[in-house]
């Protein structure tokens, strides 16, 4: 797949520069390459597509082999026996459904009392019913205040209600943060918002800069 993509890019005369990129100004990108070399790329439109990384709340010991973020859980070598998914957003709900379909006992913990509230109520209710039928157990209006992860034995989550939930594995699905911290956004007159997001209009452009920067996240 990667080779096919590279071939298509060459056919369309897309020039690729390998290195660490950051803004020099609103029309210029500085690419730092090997051996201290740098290349300046100038463009009328600049597309930011740096992707994102999982948010890691401090109450979870992610160095423990059975406490995972939404990227790392893809690297596990065996299925959990009992999995707590903390966060019933899009990512948490997807993983909860996936592991339940694989026969894992899944507990979904969320501080709200409804699944995916941005959806139409009937759609949200239908998804909730389907997930419950698949075996997902919901713990609504609960926050994780502590996560005890010993070397041996269960991982124990302390919930805001005072209850405890013992599981073999934990997935903290606390959302994702855009990878914009190293882009020197100030040089382009840009100020990131919450979790590194850039404010854009309905065309994904930033008109505060005379429409010179087009931003898009993947």
VENHU-V819678 format. One record per residue. PHI is phi in whole degrees, -180 to 180 (NA if undefined). Layout:
[[PHI] [PHI]]
This chain:
[[NA] [-64] [-63] [-64] [-65] [-62] [-64] [-63] [-66] [-63] [-61] [-97] [60] [-87] [-90] [-110] [-118] [-98] [161] [-98] [-106] [-155] [-71] [-97] [-158] [-69] [-121] [-132] [-112] [-100] [-108] [-88] [-116] [-63] [59] [77] [-72] [-141] [-128] [-102] [-113] [-112] [-150] [-73] [-116] [-126] [-100] [-100] [-137] [-90] [76] [-148] [-134] [-66] [-77] [-117] [-59] [-67] [-76] [-106] [-83] [-70] [-77] [-77] [-68] [-117] [-118] [-123] [-101] [-74] [-89] [-65] [-65] [-72] [-102] [-66] [-99] [-146] [-72] [-66] [-81] [-145] [-115] [-100] [-103] [-101] [116] [-102] [-79] [-62] [-65] [-61] [-67] [-62] [-66] [-59] [-65] [-62] [-71] [-63] [-65] [-88] [92] [-83] [-74] [-116] [-117] [-109] [-110] [-152] [-77] [-91] [-122] [-149] [-84] [46] [-64] [-75] [-84] [-57] [-56] [-66] [-67] [-59] [-65] [-65] [-66] [-60] [-61] [-65] [-68] [-63] [-64] [-82] [107] [-72] [-105] [-93] [-123] [-81] [54] [-130] [-117] [-86] [-99] [-159] [-134] [-98] [-127] [-73] [-63] [-121] [91] [-69] [-86] [-114] [-98] [-94] [-100] [-64] [-77] [100] [-75] [-125] [-128] [-100] [-140] [-84] [-141] [-129] [-115] [-91] [-106] [-98] [94] [-132] [-119] [-68] [-86] [-117] [-66] [-101] [-91] [54] [-61] [-60] [-66] [-99] [77] [-107] [-121] [-71] [-99] [-58] [57] [78] [-75] [-101] [-78] [-131] [-90] [-67] [-98] [64] [-109] [-109] [-80] [-66] [-111] [57] [61] [-90] [-120] [-105] [-116] [-154] [-115] [-117]]
